[in-house]
Amino acid sequence: MATRSTSPFTPLLSYQFMSLTTFRKSGAAVPTTVWFAPDQENLYVTTGATAGKIKRLRNNQRVVLTPCDARGTLLDERIQIEAVAHELPAGEHDRAVAALKRKYGAQFDSVVASSPVTSRTYIEITAS
């Protein structure tokens, strides 16, 4: 009988926020507190289309994920997951929106409603 493999993101799933660490060209780490939601084997994040993390991801797709609170205080530093991330093309945003709505409900709707559609983008994170 085959056993089902556990997603590498499972340790994060019980948390509301995570620290998404992206990397500058110099290699310097830049942590950012984000909402995230799982869908199948991936995680999805929303952010401003002109956010620094988007620029950094275009240069280096490596990320490190750690659970944190809303202020960015790390909650369990033993959980540090290496992954890769990229900005989703506009035509694929619906998948990310659906995942984030499932997790955050009305909270997510109010965040999205407060920003113009063109100013928001989505990041897909996959296991490395």
DRENVEXGU-235468 format. One record per atom (N, C-alpha, C): atom name; z, x, y; residue in three letters; residue number from 1. Coordinates in nm, 2 decimals. Example, Ala and Ser with C-alpha at 12.3 -4.5 7.8 and 13.67 -1.06 7.14 Angstrom:
<pts>
- atom; up; east; north; res; n
- N; 0.78; 1.32; -0.57; ala; 1
- CA; 0.78; 1.23; -0.45; ala; 1
- C; 0.78; 1.32; -0.33; ala; 1
- N; 0.71; 1.28; -0.22; ser; 2
- CA; 0.71; 1.37; -0.11; ser; 2
- C; 0.79; 1.29; 0.00; ser; 2
</pts>
This chain:
<pts>
- atom; up; east; north; res; n
- N; 0.00; 0.08; -0.12; met; 1
- CA; 0.00; 0.00; 0.00; met; 1
- C; 0.00; 0.09; 0.12; met; 1
- N; -0.09; 0.07; 0.22; ala; 2
- CA; -0.10; 0.15; 0.34; ala; 2
- C; 0.01; 0.11; 0.44; ala; 2
- N; 0.06; 0.21; 0.51; thr; 3
- CA; 0.16; 0.18; 0.61; thr; 3
- C; 0.09; 0.18; 0.74; thr; 3
- N; 0.14; 0.09; 0.83; arg; 4
- CA; 0.08; 0.08; 0.96; arg; 4
- C; 0.14; 0.20; 1.05; arg; 4
- N; 0.06; 0.27; 1.12; ser; 5
- CA; 0.11; 0.38; 1.20; ser; 5
- C; 0.17; 0.32; 1.33; ser; 5
- N; 0.26; 0.39; 1.38; thr; 6
- CA; 0.33; 0.35; 1.50; thr; 6
- C; 0.26; 0.41; 1.62; thr; 6
- N; 0.24; 0.33; 1.73; ser; 7
- CA; 0.18; 0.39; 1.85; ser; 7
- C; 0.26; 0.50; 1.91; ser; 7
- N; 0.20; 0.60; 1.96; pro; 8
- CA; 0.28; 0.71; 2.02; pro; 8
- C; 0.35; 0.65; 2.15; pro; 8
- N; 0.31; 0.54; 2.20; phe; 9
- CA; 0.37; 0.48; 2.32; phe; 9
- C; 0.49; 0.39; 2.29; phe; 9
- N; 0.52; 0.36; 2.16; thr; 10
- CA; 0.63; 0.27; 2.12; thr; 10
- C; 0.76; 0.30; 2.19; thr; 10
- N; 0.80; 0.43; 2.21; pro; 11
- CA; 0.93; 0.46; 2.27; pro; 11
- C; 0.94; 0.41; 2.42; pro; 11
- N; 0.83; 0.38; 2.48; leu; 12
- CA; 0.83; 0.34; 2.62; leu; 12
- C; 0.83; 0.19; 2.63; leu; 12
- N; 0.79; 0.12; 2.53; leu; 13
- CA; 0.76; -0.03; 2.55; leu; 13
- C; 0.88; -0.11; 2.59; leu; 13
- N; 1.00; -0.07; 2.57; ser; 14
- CA; 1.11; -0.16; 2.61; ser; 14
- C; 1.15; -0.13; 2.75; ser; 14
- N; 1.09; -0.04; 2.82; tyr; 15
- CA; 1.12; -0.02; 2.96; tyr; 15
- C; 1.03; -0.09; 3.06; tyr; 15
- N; 1.08; -0.12; 3.18; gln; 16
- CA; 1.00; -0.19; 3.28; gln; 16
- C; 0.91; -0.09; 3.35; gln; 16
- N; 0.96; 0.03; 3.37; phe; 17
- CA; 0.88; 0.13; 3.45; phe; 17
- C; 0.87; 0.26; 3.38; phe; 17
- N; 0.77; 0.34; 3.42; met; 18
- CA; 0.76; 0.48; 3.36; met; 18
- C; 0.72; 0.57; 3.48; met; 18
- N; 0.75; 0.69; 3.46; ser; 19
- CA; 0.71; 0.80; 3.55; ser; 19
- C; 0.57; 0.85; 3.49; ser; 19
- N; 0.47; 0.83; 3.57; leu; 20
- CA; 0.34; 0.88; 3.53; leu; 20
- C; 0.32; 1.01; 3.60; leu; 20
- N; 0.32; 1.12; 3.53; thr; 21
- CA; 0.30; 1.25; 3.59; thr; 21
- C; 0.16; 1.29; 3.58; thr; 21
- N; 0.10; 1.32; 3.69; thr; 22
- CA; -0.04; 1.37; 3.70; thr; 22
- C; -0.03; 1.51; 3.75; thr; 22
- N; -0.14; 1.58; 3.75; phe; 23
- CA; -0.14; 1.73; 3.78; phe; 23
- C; -0.24; 1.76; 3.89; phe; 23
- N; -0.20; 1.84; 3.99; arg; 24
- CA; -0.29; 1.89; 4.09; arg; 24
- C; -0.38; 2.00; 4.03; arg; 24
- N; -0.48; 2.04; 4.11; lys; 25
- CA; -0.57; 2.15; 4.07; lys; 25
- C; -0.49; 2.27; 4.05; lys; 25
- N; -0.38; 2.29; 4.12; ser; 26
- CA; -0.29; 2.41; 4.11; ser; 26
- C; -0.21; 2.41; 3.98; ser; 26
- N; -0.20; 2.29; 3.92; gly; 27
- CA; -0.12; 2.27; 3.80; gly; 27
- C; 0.02; 2.21; 3.83; gly; 27
- N; 0.05; 2.19; 3.96; ala; 28
- CA; 0.17; 2.13; 4.00; ala; 28
- C; 0.18; 1.98; 3.95; ala; 28
- N; 0.29; 1.95; 3.90; ala; 29
- CA; 0.32; 1.81; 3.85; ala; 29
- C; 0.35; 1.72; 3.96; ala; 29
- N; 0.30; 1.60; 3.96; val; 30
- CA; 0.33; 1.50; 4.06; val; 30
- C; 0.37; 1.37; 3.99; val; 30
- N; 0.50; 1.34; 3.98; pro; 31
- CA; 0.54; 1.21; 3.91; pro; 31
- C; 0.53; 1.09; 4.01; pro; 31
- N; 0.49; 0.98; 3.95; thr; 32
- CA; 0.49; 0.85; 4.03; thr; 32
- C; 0.54; 0.74; 3.94; thr; 32
- N; 0.63; 0.66; 4.00; thr; 33
- CA; 0.68; 0.54; 3.92; thr; 33
- C; 0.58; 0.43; 3.92; thr; 33
- N; 0.55; 0.38; 3.80; val; 34
- CA; 0.45; 0.27; 3.79; val; 34
- C; 0.49; 0.17; 3.69; val; 34
- N; 0.44; 0.05; 3.71; trp; 35
- CA; 0.44; -0.05; 3.60; trp; 35
- C; 0.34; -0.02; 3.50; trp; 35
- N; 0.36; -0.06; 3.38; phe; 36
- CA; 0.26; -0.03; 3.27; phe; 36
- C; 0.27; -0.14; 3.17; phe; 36
- N; 0.16; -0.16; 3.10; ala; 37
- CA; 0.16; -0.26; 2.99; ala; 37
- C; 0.07; -0.21; 2.88; ala; 37
- N; 0.11; -0.24; 2.75; pro; 38
- CA; 0.03; -0.21; 2.64; pro; 38
- C; -0.08; -0.31; 2.61; pro; 38
- N; -0.18; -0.26; 2.55; asp; 39
- CA; -0.29; -0.35; 2.49; asp; 39
- C; -0.35; -0.27; 2.38; asp; 39
- N; -0.34; -0.32; 2.26; gln; 40
- CA; -0.39; -0.24; 2.14; gln; 40
- C; -0.32; -0.10; 2.14; gln; 40
- N; -0.40; 0.00; 2.14; glu; 41
- CA; -0.35; 0.14; 2.13; glu; 41
- C; -0.34; 0.20; 2.27; glu; 41
- N; -0.36; 0.13; 2.38; asn; 42
- CA; -0.36; 0.19; 2.51; asn; 42
- C; -0.25; 0.13; 2.60; asn; 42
- N; -0.23; 0.20; 2.71; leu; 43
- CA; -0.14; 0.15; 2.82; leu; 43
- C; -0.23; 0.13; 2.94; leu; 43
- N; -0.19; 0.04; 3.03; tyr; 44
- CA; -0.26; 0.01; 3.15; tyr; 44
- C; -0.17; 0.01; 3.27; tyr; 44
- N; -0.22; 0.06; 3.38; val; 45
- CA; -0.14; 0.08; 3.50; val; 45
- C; -0.23; 0.03; 3.62; val; 45
- N; -0.17; -0.03; 3.72; thr; 46
- CA; -0.25; -0.06; 3.84; thr; 46
- C; -0.20; 0.03; 3.95; thr; 46
- N; -0.29; 0.05; 4.05; thr; 47
- CA; -0.26; 0.14; 4.16; thr; 47
- C; -0.36; 0.11; 4.27; thr; 47
- N; -0.33; 0.17; 4.39; gly; 48
- CA; -0.43; 0.16; 4.50; gly; 48
- C; -0.55; 0.24; 4.46; gly; 48
- N; -0.67; 0.19; 4.50; ala; 49
- CA; -0.79; 0.26; 4.47; ala; 49
- C; -0.80; 0.40; 4.53; ala; 49
- N; -0.73; 0.42; 4.64; thr; 50
- CA; -0.74; 0.55; 4.71; thr; 50
- C; -0.61; 0.63; 4.69; thr; 50
- N; -0.53; 0.60; 4.59; ala; 51
- CA; -0.40; 0.67; 4.56; ala; 51
- C; -0.43; 0.81; 4.51; ala; 51
- N; -0.34; 0.90; 4.55; gly; 52
- CA; -0.36; 1.04; 4.51; gly; 52
- C; -0.37; 1.06; 4.36; gly; 52
- N; -0.30; 0.97; 4.28; lys; 53
- CA; -0.31; 0.99; 4.13; lys; 53
- C; -0.45; 0.97; 4.08; lys; 53
- N; -0.53; 0.88; 4.15; ile; 54
- CA; -0.67; 0.86; 4.11; ile; 54
- C; -0.75; 0.99; 4.13; ile; 54
- N; -0.73; 1.05; 4.24; lys; 55
- CA; -0.80; 1.18; 4.27; lys; 55
- C; -0.76; 1.28; 4.17; lys; 55
- N; -0.63; 1.29; 4.14; arg; 56
- CA; -0.59; 1.40; 4.05; arg; 56
- C; -0.64; 1.37; 3.91; arg; 56
- N; -0.65; 1.24; 3.87; leu; 57
- CA; -0.71; 1.21; 3.73; leu; 57
- C; -0.85; 1.25; 3.72; leu; 57
- N; -0.92; 1.24; 3.83; arg; 58
- CA; -1.07; 1.28; 3.83; arg; 58
- C; -1.08; 1.43; 3.80; arg; 58
- N; -0.98; 1.51; 3.84; asn; 59
- CA; -0.99; 1.65; 3.81; asn; 59
- C; -0.92; 1.69; 3.68; asn; 59
- N; -0.82; 1.62; 3.64; asn; 60
- CA; -0.74; 1.65; 3.52; asn; 60
- C; -0.69; 1.52; 3.46; asn; 60
- N; -0.73; 1.49; 3.34; gln; 61
- CA; -0.69; 1.36; 3.28; gln; 61
- C; -0.56; 1.37; 3.21; gln; 61
- N; -0.50; 1.49; 3.20; arg; 62
- CA; -0.37; 1.50; 3.13; arg; 62
- C; -0.26; 1.43; 3.21; arg; 62
- N; -0.18; 1.36; 3.14; val; 63
- CA; -0.06; 1.29; 3.20; val; 63
- C; 0.06; 1.31; 3.11; val; 63
- N; 0.18; 1.30; 3.16; val; 64
- CA; 0.30; 1.29; 3.09; val; 64
- C; 0.37; 1.17; 3.13; val; 64
- N; 0.42; 1.09; 3.03; leu; 65
- CA; 0.49; 0.96; 3.05; leu; 65
- C; 0.63; 0.97; 3.01; leu; 65
- N; 0.72; 0.92; 3.10; thr; 66
- CA; 0.87; 0.93; 3.08; thr; 66
- C; 0.92; 0.80; 3.13; thr; 66
- N; 1.01; 0.73; 3.06; pro; 67
- CA; 1.07; 0.61; 3.11; pro; 67
- C; 1.16; 0.64; 3.23; pro; 67
- N; 1.15; 0.55; 3.33; cys; 68
- CA; 1.23; 0.56; 3.45; cys; 68
- C; 1.27; 0.43; 3.51; cys; 68
- N; 1.36; 0.42; 3.61; asp; 69
- CA; 1.39; 0.30; 3.68; asp; 69
- C; 1.29; 0.28; 3.80; asp; 69
- N; 1.31; 0.18; 3.87; ala; 70
- CA; 1.22; 0.14; 3.98; ala; 70
- C; 1.22; 0.25; 4.09; ala; 70
- N; 1.32; 0.33; 4.10; arg; 71
- CA; 1.33; 0.44; 4.20; arg; 71
- C; 1.28; 0.57; 4.15; arg; 71
- N; 1.24; 0.58; 4.02; gly; 72
- CA; 1.19; 0.70; 3.97; gly; 72
- C; 1.29; 0.79; 3.90; gly; 72
- N; 1.41; 0.74; 3.89; thr; 73
- CA; 1.52; 0.81; 3.81; thr; 73
- C; 1.48; 0.81; 3.66; thr; 73
- N; 1.47; 0.92; 3.60; leu; 74
- CA; 1.43; 0.93; 3.46; leu; 74
- C; 1.55; 0.87; 3.38; leu; 74
- N; 1.52; 0.79; 3.28; leu; 75
- CA; 1.62; 0.72; 3.20; leu; 75
- C; 1.64; 0.79; 3.07; leu; 75
- N; 1.54; 0.85; 3.01; asp; 76
- CA; 1.56; 0.92; 2.88; asp; 76
- C; 1.46; 1.04; 2.88; asp; 76
- N; 1.50; 1.15; 2.92; glu; 77
- CA; 1.41; 1.27; 2.93; glu; 77
- C; 1.37; 1.32; 2.79; glu; 77
- N; 1.44; 1.27; 2.69; arg; 78
- CA; 1.39; 1.31; 2.55; arg; 78
- C; 1.26; 1.24; 2.52; arg; 78
- N; 1.22; 1.13; 2.59; ile; 79
- CA; 1.10; 1.07; 2.57; ile; 79
- C; 1.00; 1.12; 2.68; ile; 79
- N; 0.91; 1.21; 2.64; gln; 80
- CA; 0.81; 1.26; 2.72; gln; 80
- C; 0.68; 1.26; 2.64; gln; 80
- N; 0.59; 1.18; 2.67; ile; 81
- CA; 0.47; 1.16; 2.59; ile; 81
- C; 0.35; 1.21; 2.66; ile; 81
- N; 0.28; 1.31; 2.60; glu; 82
- CA; 0.16; 1.36; 2.65; glu; 82
- C; 0.05; 1.27; 2.62; glu; 82
- N; -0.04; 1.24; 2.72; ala; 83
- CA; -0.15; 1.15; 2.69; ala; 83
- C; -0.27; 1.19; 2.79; ala; 83
- N; -0.37; 1.11; 2.78; val; 84
- CA; -0.49; 1.13; 2.87; val; 84
- C; -0.51; 1.00; 2.94; val; 84
- N; -0.56; 1.01; 3.07; ala; 85
- CA; -0.58; 0.88; 3.14; ala; 85
- C; -0.71; 0.89; 3.23; ala; 85
- N; -0.76; 0.78; 3.26; his; 86
- CA; -0.88; 0.77; 3.34; his; 86
- C; -0.88; 0.64; 3.42; his; 86
- N; -0.95; 0.64; 3.53; glu; 87
- CA; -0.97; 0.51; 3.60; glu; 87
- C; -1.07; 0.42; 3.53; glu; 87
- N; -1.04; 0.30; 3.51; leu; 88
- CA; -1.13; 0.20; 3.45; leu; 88
- C; -1.24; 0.16; 3.54; leu; 88
- N; -1.36; 0.15; 3.49; pro; 89
- CA; -1.47; 0.10; 3.58; pro; 89
- C; -1.44; -0.05; 3.61; pro; 89
- N; -1.48; -0.09; 3.73; ala; 90
- CA; -1.45; -0.23; 3.77; ala; 90
- C; -1.48; -0.34; 3.67; ala; 90
- N; -1.58; -0.32; 3.59; gly; 91
- CA; -1.62; -0.42; 3.49; gly; 91
- C; -1.52; -0.43; 3.38; gly; 91
- N; -1.43; -0.34; 3.37; glu; 92
- CA; -1.33; -0.34; 3.26; glu; 92
- C; -1.19; -0.37; 3.31; glu; 92
- N; -1.17; -0.41; 3.43; his; 93
- CA; -1.04; -0.44; 3.49; his; 93
- C; -0.97; -0.56; 3.42; his; 93
- N; -1.05; -0.66; 3.38; asp; 94
- CA; -0.99; -0.78; 3.32; asp; 94
- C; -0.89; -0.75; 3.21; asp; 94
- N; -0.93; -0.65; 3.12; arg; 95
- CA; -0.84; -0.61; 3.01; arg; 95
- C; -0.70; -0.57; 3.06; arg; 95
- N; -0.71; -0.48; 3.16; ala; 96
- CA; -0.58; -0.43; 3.22; ala; 96
- C; -0.50; -0.54; 3.29; ala; 96
- N; -0.57; -0.62; 3.36; val; 97
- CA; -0.50; -0.73; 3.44; val; 97
- C; -0.43; -0.82; 3.33; val; 97
- N; -0.50; -0.86; 3.23; ala; 98
- CA; -0.44; -0.94; 3.12; ala; 98
- C; -0.32; -0.88; 3.06; ala; 98
- N; -0.32; -0.75; 3.03; ala; 99
- CA; -0.21; -0.68; 2.97; ala; 99
- C; -0.09; -0.68; 3.07; ala; 99
- N; -0.11; -0.65; 3.20; leu; 100
- CA; -0.01; -0.65; 3.30; leu; 100
- C; 0.05; -0.79; 3.32; leu; 100
- N; -0.03; -0.89; 3.32; lys; 101
- CA; 0.02; -1.03; 3.34; lys; 101
- C; 0.10; -1.07; 3.23; lys; 101
- N; 0.07; -1.03; 3.10; arg; 102
- CA; 0.15; -1.06; 2.99; arg; 102
- C; 0.29; -1.00; 3.00; arg; 102
- N; 0.30; -0.88; 3.05; lys; 103
- CA; 0.43; -0.81; 3.06; lys; 103
- C; 0.51; -0.86; 3.18; lys; 103
- N; 0.45; -0.87; 3.30; tyr; 104
- CA; 0.52; -0.89; 3.42; tyr; 104
- C; 0.51; -1.03; 3.48; tyr; 104
- N; 0.42; -1.11; 3.43; gly; 105
- CA; 0.40; -1.25; 3.47; gly; 105
- C; 0.39; -1.27; 3.62; gly; 105
- N; 0.47; -1.36; 3.68; ala; 106
- CA; 0.46; -1.39; 3.82; ala; 106
- C; 0.48; -1.27; 3.92; ala; 106
- N; 0.56; -1.17; 3.87; gln; 107
- CA; 0.58; -1.05; 3.95; gln; 107
- C; 0.45; -0.98; 3.97; gln; 107
- N; 0.38; -0.97; 3.87; phe; 108
- CA; 0.25; -0.90; 3.88; phe; 108
- C; 0.15; -0.98; 3.97; phe; 108
- N; 0.15; -1.11; 3.95; asp; 109
- CA; 0.06; -1.20; 4.03; asp; 109
- C; 0.09; -1.18; 4.18; asp; 109
- N; 0.22; -1.17; 4.22; ser; 110
- CA; 0.25; -1.15; 4.36; ser; 110
- C; 0.21; -1.02; 4.41; ser; 110
- N; 0.22; -0.91; 4.33; val; 111
- CA; 0.17; -0.78; 4.38; val; 111
- C; 0.02; -0.78; 4.40; val; 111
- N; -0.05; -0.84; 4.31; val; 112
- CA; -0.20; -0.84; 4.32; val; 112
- C; -0.24; -0.93; 4.43; val; 112
- N; -0.17; -1.04; 4.45; ala; 113
- CA; -0.21; -1.13; 4.56; ala; 113
- C; -0.18; -1.07; 4.70; ala; 113
- N; -0.09; -0.98; 4.71; ser; 114
- CA; -0.06; -0.92; 4.84; ser; 114
- C; -0.16; -0.80; 4.87; ser; 114
- N; -0.25; -0.77; 4.78; ser; 115
- CA; -0.34; -0.66; 4.82; ser; 115
- C; -0.49; -0.71; 4.79; ser; 115
- N; -0.58; -0.67; 4.88; pro; 116
- CA; -0.72; -0.71; 4.86; pro; 116
- C; -0.77; -0.66; 4.72; pro; 116
- N; -0.86; -0.73; 4.66; val; 117
- CA; -0.91; -0.70; 4.53; val; 117
- C; -0.98; -0.56; 4.53; val; 117
- N; -1.04; -0.52; 4.64; thr; 118
- CA; -1.11; -0.39; 4.65; thr; 118
- C; -1.02; -0.28; 4.66; thr; 118
- N; -0.89; -0.30; 4.70; ser; 119
- CA; -0.80; -0.19; 4.72; ser; 119
- C; -0.72; -0.16; 4.59; ser; 119
- N; -0.74; -0.23; 4.48; arg; 120
- CA; -0.66; -0.22; 4.36; arg; 120
- C; -0.76; -0.16; 4.25; arg; 120
- N; -0.71; -0.07; 4.17; thr; 121
- CA; -0.78; -0.02; 4.06; thr; 121
- C; -0.69; -0.01; 3.94; thr; 121
- N; -0.74; 0.02; 3.82; tyr; 122
- CA; -0.66; 0.03; 3.70; tyr; 122
- C; -0.69; 0.16; 3.63; tyr; 122
- N; -0.58; 0.20; 3.56; ile; 123
- CA; -0.59; 0.32; 3.48; ile; 123
- C; -0.56; 0.29; 3.34; ile; 123
- N; -0.64; 0.35; 3.25; glu; 124
- CA; -0.62; 0.33; 3.11; glu; 124
- C; -0.57; 0.47; 3.05; glu; 124
- N; -0.46; 0.45; 2.97; ile; 125
- CA; -0.40; 0.57; 2.92; ile; 125
- C; -0.41; 0.57; 2.77; ile; 125
- N; -0.46; 0.67; 2.71; thr; 126
- CA; -0.47; 0.68; 2.56; thr; 126
- C; -0.40; 0.80; 2.51; thr; 126
- N; -0.36; 0.79; 2.38; ala; 127
- CA; -0.29; 0.91; 2.32; ala; 127
- C; -0.38; 1.03; 2.32; ala; 127
- N; -0.32; 1.14; 2.34; ser; 128
- CA; -0.40; 1.27; 2.34; ser; 128
- C; -0.41; 1.33; 2.20; ser; 128
</pts>
